Amino acid sequence: MARTRTIGRQRRHERIRKTLGGTTERPRLSVFRSLNNIYAQVIDDTTGTTMVAASSLDSSMRALTQHKGNSKTAREVGLLIAGRAKEKGISKVVFDRSGYLYHGRIKALAEAAREAGLEF
């Protein structure tokens, strides 16, 4: 049993990452959520580079007057990351939930990215 939620999440993330990896033709969409913000990156694991990134702290998200740690903001970040990925020519990704439950903010971000045209 994990001592804290963070340690438990990190263990789950390590277990997931053993089998999940991004390639040049199908990079990994990694999600990180904090208490107040949410971050998403499209990563090519063969070269170890971040191809596209978006978060609730981006300048385009500053116009939102709502709290940045909710599902509405996560949905906007999902649309933003999908739009930026499409601009770079990325249409297929592998979704990495980083040990979080597929629920709430993580689910909202994933569904918005799918609606915007990313294939998981």
PEJOGI-V197932 format. One record per backbone hydrogen bond with DSSP energy under -0.5 kcal/mol. CO is the residue of the C=O (numbers start at 1). NH is the residue of the N-H. E is the energy in kcal/mol with one decimal. If there is no record, write none. Layout:
BEGIN
co->CO nh->NH e->E
co->CO nh->NH e->E
END
This chain:
BEGIN
co->4 nh->8 e->-2.0
co->5 nh->9 e->-2.7
co->6 nh->10 e->-2.4
co->7 nh->11 e->-2.1
co->8 nh->12 e->-2.3
co->9 nh->13 e->-2.6
co->10 nh->14 e->-2.2
co->11 nh->15 e->-2.1
co->12 nh->16 e->-2.4
co->13 nh->17 e->-2.5
co->14 nh->18 e->-0.9
co->15 nh->19 e->-0.5
co->16 nh->19 e->-1.2
co->16 nh->20 e->-1.4
co->22 nh->45 e->-0.5
co->26 nh->23 e->-2.1
co->27 nh->94 e->-2.5
co->28 nh->30 e->-0.9
co->28 nh->43 e->-3.1
co->29 nh->96 e->-3.0
co->30 nh->41 e->-2.4
co->32 nh->39 e->-3.2
co->37 nh->34 e->-2.7
co->38 nh->56 e->-2.0
co->39 nh->32 e->-2.5
co->40 nh->54 e->-2.6
co->41 nh->30 e->-2.8
co->41 nh->43 e->-0.6
co->42 nh->51 e->-2.9
co->42 nh->52 e->-1.3
co->43 nh->28 e->-2.8
co->43 nh->45 e->-0.8
co->44 nh->48 e->-1.7
co->44 nh->49 e->-1.5
co->49 nh->44 e->-2.7
co->49 nh->51 e->-0.6
co->52 nh->42 e->-3.1
co->54 nh->40 e->-3.0
co->55 nh->58 e->-1.4
co->58 nh->61 e->-1.1
co->58 nh->62 e->-0.5
co->59 nh->62 e->-0.8
co->61 nh->64 e->-1.5
co->67 nh->70 e->-0.6
co->70 nh->74 e->-1.9
co->71 nh->75 e->-2.2
co->72 nh->76 e->-1.8
co->73 nh->77 e->-2.3
co->74 nh->78 e->-2.1
co->75 nh->79 e->-2.2
co->76 nh->80 e->-2.3
co->77 nh->81 e->-2.8
co->78 nh->82 e->-1.9
co->79 nh->83 e->-2.1
co->80 nh->84 e->-2.2
co->81 nh->85 e->-2.2
co->82 nh->86 e->-2.3
co->83 nh->87 e->-1.7
co->84 nh->88 e->-1.3
co->85 nh->90 e->-2.9
co->86 nh->89 e->-1.1
co->89 nh->91 e->-0.6
co->91 nh->119 e->-2.8
co->92 nh->27 e->-0.5
co->94 nh->29 e->-3.3
co->95 nh->97 e->-0.6
co->96 nh->31 e->-1.4
co->97 nh->100 e->-1.8
co->101 nh->103 e->-2.1
co->103 nh->106 e->-1.2
co->104 nh->108 e->-2.4
co->105 nh->109 e->-2.2
co->106 nh->110 e->-2.2
co->107 nh->111 e->-2.7
co->108 nh->112 e->-2.0
co->109 nh->113 e->-2.1
co->110 nh->114 e->-2.1
co->111 nh->115 e->-2.4
co->112 nh->116 e->-1.8
co->113 nh->118 e->-2.3
co->114 nh->117 e->-1.4
co->119 nh->93 e->-2.9
END
